[in-house]
Amino acid sequence: VGSSSGFGQFAASALLLLRSVQYGQQLQSSLQTIAESLPRVELLRREMDRIPPPEMTAGERVLGAIEHVELRDVSYQYPSTAGLALSGVSLTLRPGIIVGVAGPSGSGKSTLAQILLRLRVPESGQYLVNGRPAAEYSAASWRSVVSHVPQQPHLLHGTLAENVSFFDESISRDTVAASLTAVGLQDLVESLPGGLDAELGPTGRNLSGGQVQRLGIARALARAPRLVVLDEPTSALDANAERVVGDALEALRGRSDVLVVVIAHRPTTLALCDEMVVLQDGRVTATGSSREVAQDNQFLAA
């Protein structure tokens, strides 16, 4: 009996030790995931600190097609900063083209993108869509036709299809598949176990930077957008990845119903654009066809 009792105690101790090891491994894995996420969390925290609380009241007008967007003498200043991030910016942009926005660091490129997306409200001047103040359009209709592709698209705990649809049940699997094909990710779909149902994590360990960026563009395409804003889509990519992202942008070129705005600094990315806007110190210093602006503007020539 004593021997049996001793063996039982030993077995129980061994089981506890085994479980402790397993829990330790799980804890280590969880800590690693948290550590990998911390830079993203810190980046998000800093960005949230820069974005003021919503200042606009949600409008009721439904936005469908976008005929043109216009900025009239728009200025913006961040809280607790001395200078203007944007000063007297006036632009008219129409669908059917890819517009590149260039300029040195701190010139106001990202601020302009955020105003176009209605993440910020001009302190002075007007932002008009189809001749009406952008704030008149409802948030729901706005989100349905305006898409943003950030510099580093964030992947979700979910399948490849869910990462494209962003859990929007109105987007069909056929639309998801077509969007991935349009940006050249059909080979990825075929290579992943489960295809569209392959599970992806937030760090996208199995995807290259170019694939993640193209997935972000596919996510935008799946919503049949009328305005797409891409923020530095190739800044963190090597030459090969930049080329495939450029090929993905071609899926948007020539769509008469879509306006594409690309915030960029690489000449190779700007070369994909039909028209160009150059910002310096928050002011527009040049606009026009990409070829003309690239030839005549001192910043781009440098």
C-alpha positions, 0 to 999 in steps of 0.5 A, a space after each residue: 500500500 505504501 508503495 502504491 501511495 508513494 507511486 501515486 504521489 510521485 505521479 501526481 507530482 510529475 503531472 503537476 511538473 509537466 503542467 507547470 512546464 506547459 504553462 511556462 511554455 504558454 506564458 513564454 509564448 504569450 509574453 513573446 507575442 506581447 513583446 512583438 505587439 508593444 511597438 505597434 501599441 506604442 505607435 498607436 498610442 502616439 498617433 491617438 495622442 496626435 488625433 484630437 477628439 472628433 469635432 464634427 457632427 455626423 451628417 445625414 446626407 448619403 455619399 455615393 459616387 464622388 465627382 470631385 473633392 476640393 480643398 479651399 484655403 484649408 489650414 490646420 495647426 496641431 495643439 501646442 505647436 507654433 507653426 501651421 501644419 497646413 497653410 492655405 491649401 487649395 486643391 481640386 481632385 477628380 476621379 480617374 487619376 492617381 495623385 501623388 503627394 510629395 514633400 520633405 518630412 514635416 511638410 504636411 503630407 500626412 495631415 493632408 491625408 488625414 483631412 481627406 479621410 475626415 480624421 481631422 477637421 480644417 481649422 479654417 477653409 473648407 473641405 468639399 465633396 461634390 460641392 458640399 461640406 464633407 461633414 454633411 455626409 453620414 459616417 456610414 456612407 463615408 466609410 462605405 466609399 472611402 478607403 485608407 491603406 496605411 504605411 503598415 497595414 495591420 493584420 488580424 487574428 483571422 483567416 485570409 478572407 477575414 483580413 480582406 473583408 475586415 469582418 464585413 459580412 456584406 463582402 462576398 468571398 468572390 469579391 475577396 478572391 477577385 480583390 486578391 487576384 487584382 493585386 497579384 496575390 492569387 499565388 499566395 492564396 493557392 500556396 497557403 493551407 486552406 486558401 482563403 480560410 488560412 489563418 493569419 496572425 497580427 504579425 503576418 510571420 509568413 508574409 513578406 512586406 510586399 504581400 502585407 502591403 498588397 493585402 492592404 490594397 486588396 482590403 481597400 479594393 474589396 469595398 469598391 471605394 470611390 476615394 482611396 488614400 495610401 500613406 507611404 505604401 512602399 517606404 519600408 519595402 525593397 525594390 522587388 516588393 516596391 515593384 509588385 506594390 506598383 503593379 497592384 496600384 495598376 488595378 486602380 489606374 484608369 478607373 473613372 469612378 475612383 480617385 487615388 491619392 498616394 502619399 509618397 517620397 520615393 521617385 519610383 512610387 511617384 512615377 506611378 502617379 498621373 498628377 502631383 502635388 508638392 508640399 513644403 512647410 504646409 503650403 502647396 508649391 507645385 501641382 500638375 502632371 507628374 512629368 511637368 512637376 518632376 522636371 520643374 520642382 526643385 525639391 523633386 529635382 534634388 
